[in-house]
């Protein structure tokens, strides 16, 4: 449908569109699929998936092994503290130590499982990367949700994926959907222009675009809306993220695995972090590439068909998702109530509850993503994830969940709760030392006792506990290094075994200094969430992570002050205690310069010249990544200039396409009383010219006006200073 026939009641828009015709529909015919909201109280009938004896043994090894390590660690720590009796503060430290040691013990046994899995590598689900690509019999939709992201990057990556699929000869089995939740009017119109250009460059009749006027339930609602409108046509859907890249071969093998395994509901890949330019991003990229495969192989080894979902770079059986993953709204107010923020864990748990297998295939190559460019960006993203994971406390009691699904939810919660626990243990230990230094001991308390109460600890045993804890914490890095360096191609990709080991030292130093900063940041986030503060929804920055130094100093001043206070207290007690706590104190004291330095691309480039923190994908980029970067460079020069309204005025074909893509022809439906739409119309009535109108409209009102054919017509009539008749 062209713009003229789409909106005949609005002649100015139609006239400026120039009577453009020939615009192919932006969306295919609808194929609705019912997606009922799931109950967390009722247990739906489900097919059972048998667990093999071998899988049960693996789980016993990982979970039981972590439990055994925790018992040993707890006993040793008790012996450290129980010298002449356990005080209340020492009891608190012991309890916190046990919880935190269990956490790192669990990570350690999972890493051992990863070593076992990597000794006999196999992708799983019958996927053979060396075999010829299979012929697909079913259709799969590639879904690219986007929210106020730079269109150049999104569409460059999408074109690279599309071309990679075409190179496999299986592109006809896939349709690609850009699912926009963008609220910024300029980005919205730039997306539409990029969509038209992408279709023109690729000749892609299987490329589709849809923008939701209302961001109901955020990304989960975006995907659910697509399922209910179009999901009936597709056997599977492959969910991407705005920074996702996947090779055509990887996508085809995932779709074939879905066809071959009818009981599987979801297959998650291991996205490799790429594209890091800042020092912080390159350190994360290096860590993810070197340690990530070991961790993910360990998870897949003992999870089996009861694995998890990370929200992107995964293929999902559309029917399983529709049947099982309709997310309910949680009771209560934000931040715990409302729609579920971290939807992926919950969707995986509900799919598994419905009797569908959820698998991870970390050994399948060709899946990529980007990471946050700075510690500041990581903290912002973590704040949102923290709220979403803490929200899972309301999902944990849901009836019918598989025990491992509950463990996944608990692990997500624990990944943020551990920060305030570490902080509490540090403060409790400091209080014990302060008490011993400045409070006179009460050797003979008022209660009758045959022996005096000696406030003391065993320093020699404490040192052994510290060494043992650090060994369990750091040994997985060395295990990952040893397993990776077995292959000559991997050694070359990391710059050789010596440079890879030097990279481990650099990454450990950076992450060690950043750890106390994140500890305080996450602790503050947990406290804020428990106090009822909502984190909102903002797009992630990508590329260079540089931020103004003044803003960095202001943001991290509390961390510095807190670190200096801790250091001063420790030094007042004793020099050995200060030296013992110096890693934490140093990380907090230099928080602002550390963040500013590691966020700079120049610092990352310097380490790259030295050959440190290199990854195989950086030294020899895969074709799909190379192509995405080439396209992005080409598109940067052709970025749509100016604001949204002037872009529509300058390009009649874009205006025609915009009008044709508006839901319901841009008409207001009965019951739609959106205030920004009504206010935009009123302001346009009052405006005497286009510049006056644009100055009066807020960003939300501008977007509402561009989504309303009547308001848009009024706006366009103001171009030549024509006063709008009321």
C-alpha positions, -999 to +999 in steps of 0.1 A: +000+000+000+015+034-009+012+066+011-015+082-010-040+053-005-028+048+031-039+082+043-063+099+018-078+120+045-046+140+050-039+157+017-008+177+027+011+145+037-001+128+005+010+158-016+044+160-001+049+123-004+046+130-042+021+102-049+050+077-044+040+041-053+057+008-053+066+005-017+066-031-008+047-039+025+069-035+055+053-066+071+040-099+058+005-111+063-003-118+099-003-154+112-015-151+148-004-175+175-021-176+209+003-168+238-016-172+270-003-155+302+012-182+324+002-187+361+029-190+387+005-207+411-009-235+389+011-264+375+003-270+338+004-305+324+038-312+311+058-339+294+086-353+315+122-354+302+141-383+316+175-376+332+203-401+326+223-416+354+254-399+339+238-365+341+228-371+377+263-380+386+277-348+370+252-328+390+262-346+421+299-339+414+293-301+408+268-294+435+281-320+460+317-310+454+309-274+460+292-285+492+322-305+504+345-276+497+323-253+517+322-277+547+360-278+547+363-240+543+337-234+570+356-257+594+389-240+588+374-206+592+357-217+624+391-228+637+405-194+628+379-175+647+372-199+676+402-191+697+388-188+732+352-187+720+332-172+692+320-136+697+288-123+680+308-103+654+330-134+647+298-154+642+286-129+616+319-131+598+318-169+598+282-170+584+291-146+556+323-165+548+304-198+545+279-182+520+306-166+499+329-196+500+300-217+488+296-193+458+332-195+447+333-233+454+304-237+431+322-218+404+353-239+409+335-273+406+317-260+375+351-251+360+364-286+368+334-299+349+343-277+320+378-292+319+362-327+317+339-315+290+367-300+269+387-332+271+362-348+248+348-318+228+314-323+212+288-296+202+258-317+212+223-322+197+238-340+168+255-308+155+286-316+135+305-284+124+326-304+100+296-319+081+280-302+051+252-278+059+219-296+061+189-287+039+162-270+060+125-280+057+110-253+080+109-216+082+127-195+109+123-159+118+153-138+128+142-112+153+162-080+159+147-060+187+161-024+189+155+004+213+170+039+206+201+023+191+223+039+164+207+026+132+240+025+114+254-002+137+222-022+139+216-023+102+252-029+093+252-060+115+219-071+101+231-068+065+262-088+074+241-116+089+218-115+059+246-118+034+262-146+054+229-165+053+227-159+015+263-174+012+250-206+027+223-210+001+197-213+028+185-177+030+150-186+016+143-205+048+146-173+069+127-140+073+143-111+091+122-088+113+135-055+128+113-050+159+117-014+169+107-001+204+124+032+196+110+063+213+134+089+199+117+104+168+150+112+150+162+076+155+128+062+144+129+080+111+166+071+106+156+034+112+129+036+085+154+052+061+180+025+070+154-002+064+145+011+030+182+014+021+189-022+034+161-036+012+175-017-018+211-029-012+201-065-006+171-069-028+157-085+003+120-092+000+122-112+033+133-082+053+105-066+075+102-036+099+077-028+126+078-001+153+056-003+183+040+030+194+039+017+230+068-001+246+046-024+267+067-048+288+099-037+271+118-064+252+097-093+264+066-075+253+083-067+219+089-103+212+055-115+226+037-090+203+055-104+173+046-140+184+009-132+187+009-115+152+033-135+131+045-165+150+021-190+135+041-190+102+074-200+118+087-232+133+115-213+151+126-178+160+162-168+165+164-138+189+192-113+184+202-082+203+211-048+188+248-057+190+244-093+180+263-109+151+259-145+139+273-163+109+250-179+084+265-213+091+259-210+128+222-200+122+216-228+097+230-254+120+209-242+149+177-243+127+186-278+116+191-289+152+157-276+160+142-297+131+161-328+142+152-326+179+115-323+183+115-322+221+139-292+223+124-258+230+154-236+231+191-237+221+215-211+235+248-203+219+279-188+236+283-153+222+319-143+219+325-106+229+341-087+200+347-051+189+362-038+221+383-007+217+387+008+252+410-009+276+381-020+298+363-035+269+394-053+256+400-067+291+365-080+293+367-093+257+399-112+266+385-127+298+353-138+280+372-154+252+397-172+274+377-182+304+342-181+289+343-214+270+355-234+300+327-219+322+301-224+295+312-260+287+310-268+324+274-254+326+264-274+295+281-305+309+259-308+340+228-288+329+220-311+300+184-304+288+177-281+318+199-252+308+192-215+308+186-186+283+206-154+281+180-134+261+198-133+227+218-153+202+195-183+208+170-201+187+135-209+202+107-232+190+080-207+184+052-230+196+070-238+228+075-202+235+039-193+228+025-221+249+048-217+279+064-183+281+036-157+283+050-137+313+026-125+340+029-092+357+041-095+393+020-081+421+030-050+439+047-018+429+080-013+412+108-022+415+096-057+425+062-056+409+050-050+374+064-067+343+094-090+346+126-072+336+151-101+334+127-121+313+151-146+298+157-167+329+120-168+336+111-177+300+136-206+300+122-218+333+086-217+320+096-235+287+114-262+308+083-264+330+062-270+299+082-302+292+105-287+265+143-292+267+165-261+270+201-268+258+233-248+256+258-254+227+289-234+237+312-253+212+292-240+182+312-212+166+298-181+149+279-163+176+291-128+187+281-097+207+296-065+221+304-056+257+301-024+276+330+000+269+336+012+304+331+004+340+305+032+341+285+016+314+288-018+331+275-003+363+245+012+345+236-021+328+242-039+360+218-017+379+190-028+355+200-064+356+203-063+394+167-051+397+155-078+373+174-106+391+162-095+425+127-094+411+131-132+406+125-137+443+088-135+434+092-161+407+112-186+428+081-200+446+063-207+412+048-242+411+061-268+388+095-254+381+124-278+375+149-278+404+177-266+381+155-237+369+151-226+405+189-229+408+193-207+378+171-180+393+189-183+426+223-180+408+211-148+392+199-134+425+232-145+442+253-128+415+242-094+430+235-103+466+271-114+470+284-078+466+267-065+498+277-098+515+314-092+507+311-056+518+294-067+551+321-093+557+348-067+552+331-042+575+325-069+602+362-079+600+372-043+604+349-039+634+365-070+650+399-055+645+387-021+659+372-038+689+404-057+696+425-025+692+404+001+711+379-017+733+394-031+766+387-069+767+364-082+793+383-113+803+358-123+830+322-115+819+293-113+843+281-147+833+297-175+853+326-191+833+355-213+844+377-198+817+384-162+806+371-149+772+402-142+751+393-121+719+418-136+695+421-154+661+446-178+647+468-158+623+487-187+608+455-206+600+439-174+587+467-171+562+462-207+550+424-200+546+432-169+526+456-188+503+431-216+499+403-192+491+424-173+465+435-206+450+399-217+444+391-183+431+419-180+406+426-216+396+398-217+370+416-190+351+447-211+349+426-242+340+411-222+312+445-210+300+459-246+300+429-260+281+429-232+255+467-233+249+465-270+239+454-259+204+480-242+181+453-221+164+442-207+198+477-200+209+483-180+177+450-162+182+460-150+216+494-140+204+512-170+218+513-187+252+535-161+268+515-131+257+483-149+267+497-155+302+508-118+304+472-109+293+459-130+323+481-109+346+469-076+331+432-087+331+435-100+367+451-067+378+424-046+361+395-068+373+411-069+408+412-031+411+377-028+396+362-055+419+359-033+450+344-005+429+317-029+415+312-043+450+302-008+463+282+000+432+262-032+433+257-029+470+243+006+465+221-008+437+207-035+460+200-010+487+183+013+463+162-014+448+151-026+483+143+010+491+119+010+461+138+029+435+132+018+399+162+017+375+143+026+343+153+015+308+181+031+288+200+019+258+236+006+262+264+027+249+287+010+225+321+017+210+343+042+228+336+044+265+352+078+271+333+100+296+341+135+308+365+134+337+343+158+358+313+135+355+335+105+364+349+122+395+314+132+406+300+097+400+328+078+418+336+103+446+316+082+471+336+052+463+369+071+468+357+086+501+346+052+514+379+036+504+399+063+521+378+059+553+384+022+553+421+026+547+423+052+575+405+029+599+428+000+590+459+020+593+448+033+627+445-002+639+478-016+625+500-015+595+497-053+588+458-049+587+462-019+563+485-040+540+460-069+542+432-046+530+452-026+506+438-042+474+403-031+483+414+003+496+435+010+465+407+000+441+383+023+458+407+052+463+417+053+426+381+046+413+377+077+392+411+077+374+408+039+370+374+043+353+386+072+332+418+055+320+403+021+312+374+037+293+398+053+268+403+038+233+438+051+233+447+030+263+432+000+246+451+007+214+484+009+234+479-026+248+469-039+214+503-026+200+520-045+228+502-076+218+484-079+251+447-088+257+445-100+221+418-125+210+415-147+180+386-127+167+406-095+170+437-108+153+417-126+125+381-112+124+356-137+112+340-128+078+306-117+093+324-094+117+347-080+090+317-074+067+297-057+095+325-033+101+329-025+064+292-018+060+292+004+092+321+025+078+302+029+045+270+039+062+285+064+085+291+088+056+255+083+044+238+089+078+205+107+075+211+144+083+190+166+104+160+159+125+131+136+117+107+161+104+131+177+080+143+143+068+107+135+059+103+168+041+134+163+021+126+128+009+092+121-005+098+084-008+107+082+029+076+101+038+055+078+017+070+047+033+066+063+068+029+069+062+025+034+048+042+018+078+021+036+105-001+012+123-038+016+113-028+043+088-018+066+116-054+070+128-064+071+164-082+041+175-112+043+199-100+043+235-065+057+227-063+087+249-025+090+249-018+125+264+013+131+243-007+127+211-035+151+222-010+177+235+010+175+203-022+182+183-030+212+205+005+226+202+004+223+164-029+241+164-012+270+182+020+271+162+025+297+135+053+280+116+073+248+115+102+260+136+078+273+163+060+239+163+093+219+166+105+242+195+072+237+213+071+199+211+088+177+236+107+146+223+078+123+233+053+147+217+073+148+185+073+110+183+036+110+189+030+136+162+050+115+137+029+085+146-004+103+141-014+109+105-036+139+114-009+156+136+017+148+110-004+164+083-007+195+105+030+196+111+038+193+074+014+221+065+034+244+087+065+241+065+057+273+046+043+291+076+007+281+070-014+284+101-033+253+109-071+257+110-088+243+140 
